[in-house]
Amino acid sequence: MDVNKILTPVMLRLINDKGAPMAPDSKSYNGTLLINFYHDNYAAGNAAVEKMGPVTDRVEALFDDKPFNIEGYNNYNLVVQEPLGPLFDPAHPDEHYMSIRVSFGLARTLLNLR
């Protein structure tokens, strides 16, 4: 799986976001992505922790300290933080979810500062 195909659109949306724009004189941008995934409960209603754990392991393997490519920016400090869960949302009583935070930093490249 090419992580850049997933995150590049997300990062470009952040960079171009009018609600939290990067200051014109700033050279860096720091933020956090929140990745949530859901899994059906066991028949008894318990969270399927044994099935959810490998997904969090895979997210960590894909993202932790593995910078992605965004033209005009260098990525640094891509860190998967401790997963939270299993969590329960009453709106979805037949499933539990895990929440994983990925912190990141972006810095404009010298060519992009002009």
The 8 nearest C-alpha neighbors of each residue, nearest first, counted from 0:
[[1, 2, 61, 4, 3, 5, 57, 58],
 [0, 2, 3, 4, 5, 61, 6, 67],
 [1, 3, 5, 4, 0, 6, 61, 67],
 [4, 2, 6, 7, 5, 1, 67, 68],
 [5, 3, 2, 1, 6, 7, 8, 0],
 [6, 4, 2, 3, 7, 8, 9, 1],
 [5, 7, 9, 3, 8, 4, 10, 2],
 [6, 8, 10, 3, 9, 4, 5, 11],
 [9, 7, 11, 6, 10, 12, 5, 4],
 [10, 8, 6, 12, 7, 11, 13, 5],
 [9, 11, 13, 7, 12, 8, 6, 14],
 [12, 10, 14, 8, 13, 9, 7, 15],
 [11, 13, 9, 15, 10, 14, 16, 8],
 [14, 12, 10, 16, 11, 15, 9, 19],
 [13, 15, 11, 12, 16, 10, 20, 21],
 [14, 16, 12, 13, 11, 17, 20, 21],
 [17, 15, 13, 18, 20, 14, 19, 12],
 [16, 18, 20, 19, 15, 14, 13, 21],
 [19, 17, 16, 20, 15, 13, 21, 14],
 [20, 18, 17, 16, 21, 13, 14, 15],
 [21, 19, 17, 16, 18, 22, 15, 14],
 [20, 22, 23, 28, 25, 19, 14, 27],
 [21, 23, 25, 24, 20, 26, 28, 27],
 [24, 22, 25, 21, 26, 20, 112, 27],
 [23, 25, 22, 26, 21, 112, 27, 113],
 [26, 24, 22, 23, 27, 21, 28, 107],
 [25, 27, 107, 106, 24, 28, 112, 23],
 [28, 26, 106, 105, 25, 107, 29, 104],
 [27, 29, 105, 104, 106, 21, 30, 26],
 [30, 28, 104, 103, 105, 27, 31, 102],
 [29, 31, 103, 102, 104, 28, 32, 101],
 [32, 30, 102, 101, 103, 100, 33, 29],
 [31, 33, 101, 100, 102, 34, 30, 103],
 [32, 34, 100, 99, 101, 31, 35, 98],
 [33, 35, 99, 98, 100, 32, 36, 101],
 [36, 34, 98, 97, 99, 33, 96, 37],
 [35, 37, 96, 97, 34, 98, 38, 54],
 [36, 38, 96, 95, 94, 97, 35, 39],
 [39, 37, 94, 95, 96, 40, 36, 51],
 [38, 40, 94, 93, 95, 41, 37, 47],
 [41, 39, 94, 46, 44, 45, 47, 93],
 [40, 42, 44, 45, 43, 47, 46, 39],
 [41, 43, 44, 40, 45, 93, 39, 46],
 [42, 44, 41, 45, 40, 46, 93, 47],
 [45, 43, 41, 40, 42, 46, 93, 94],
 [46, 44, 41, 40, 43, 47, 42, 95],
 [45, 47, 40, 48, 95, 41, 44, 85],
 [48, 46, 50, 49, 40, 41, 51, 45],
 [47, 49, 51, 50, 46, 52, 85, 45],
 [50, 48, 47, 52, 51, 53, 46, 54],
 [49, 51, 48, 47, 52, 53, 54, 38],
 [50, 52, 48, 54, 53, 49, 47, 55],
 [51, 53, 55, 54, 49, 50, 48, 56],
 [54, 52, 56, 55, 51, 57, 50, 49],
 [55, 53, 57, 56, 51, 52, 58, 50],
 [54, 56, 58, 52, 57, 53, 59, 51],
 [55, 57, 53, 59, 54, 58, 60, 52],
 [56, 58, 60, 54, 59, 55, 61, 53],
 [59, 57, 55, 61, 60, 56, 62, 54],
 [58, 60, 56, 63, 57, 62, 61, 79],
 [59, 61, 57, 58, 62, 63, 56, 65],
 [62, 60, 58, 59, 57, 63, 2, 65],
 [61, 63, 59, 65, 60, 58, 64, 79],
 [62, 64, 78, 79, 59, 65, 77, 60],
 [63, 65, 77, 78, 66, 62, 76, 79],
 [66, 64, 62, 63, 77, 67, 61, 78],
 [67, 65, 74, 77, 64, 75, 68, 62],
 [66, 68, 3, 74, 65, 69, 2, 7],
 [69, 67, 3, 70, 66, 7, 74, 73],
 [70, 68, 72, 7, 71, 67, 73, 74],
 [69, 71, 72, 68, 73, 108, 111, 7],
 [70, 72, 111, 108, 107, 69, 110, 73],
 [73, 71, 107, 108, 106, 69, 70, 105],
 [72, 74, 106, 105, 108, 107, 75, 69],
 [73, 75, 105, 66, 104, 67, 72, 106],
 [74, 76, 104, 77, 105, 66, 103, 73],
 [77, 75, 103, 104, 78, 64, 74, 102],
 [76, 78, 103, 64, 75, 102, 63, 66],
 [79, 77, 63, 102, 101, 64, 76, 80],
 [80, 78, 101, 63, 59, 100, 102, 62],
 [79, 81, 100, 101, 78, 82, 99, 102],
 [80, 82, 83, 79, 99, 100, 98, 101],
 [83, 81, 99, 98, 80, 84, 97, 100],
 [84, 82, 98, 97, 99, 81, 85, 86],
 [85, 83, 86, 97, 98, 96, 82, 95],
 [84, 86, 97, 96, 95, 83, 46, 87],
 [85, 87, 84, 96, 95, 97, 88, 83],
 [86, 88, 95, 89, 96, 85, 94, 92],
 [87, 89, 90, 91, 92, 86, 95, 96],
 [90, 88, 92, 91, 87, 93, 94, 95],
 [89, 91, 88, 92, 87, 93, 94, 95],
 [92, 90, 89, 88, 93, 94, 95, 87],
 [93, 91, 89, 94, 90, 88, 87, 95],
 [94, 92, 91, 40, 39, 44, 95, 41],
 [93, 95, 39, 40, 38, 92, 91, 37],
 [96, 94, 87, 86, 46, 38, 37, 85],
 [97, 95, 37, 86, 85, 36, 38, 87],
 [96, 98, 84, 85, 35, 36, 83, 86],
 [97, 99, 35, 83, 82, 34, 84, 96],
 [98, 100, 82, 34, 33, 83, 35, 101],
 [101, 99, 33, 80, 32, 79, 34, 102],
 [100, 102, 79, 32, 31, 78, 80, 33],
 [103, 101, 31, 78, 77, 30, 32, 100],
 [104, 102, 77, 76, 30, 29, 31, 75],
 [103, 105, 29, 75, 28, 76, 74, 30],
 [106, 104, 74, 28, 27, 73, 72, 75],
 [107, 105, 27, 73, 72, 26, 108, 28],
 [106, 108, 72, 26, 111, 71, 27, 73],
 [107, 109, 72, 111, 71, 110, 106, 73],
 [108, 110, 112, 111, 107, 113, 71, 72],
 [111, 109, 108, 112, 113, 71, 107, 72],
 [110, 112, 108, 71, 109, 113, 107, 72],
 [113, 111, 109, 110, 107, 108, 26, 71],
 [112, 111, 110, 109, 108, 107, 24, 23]]
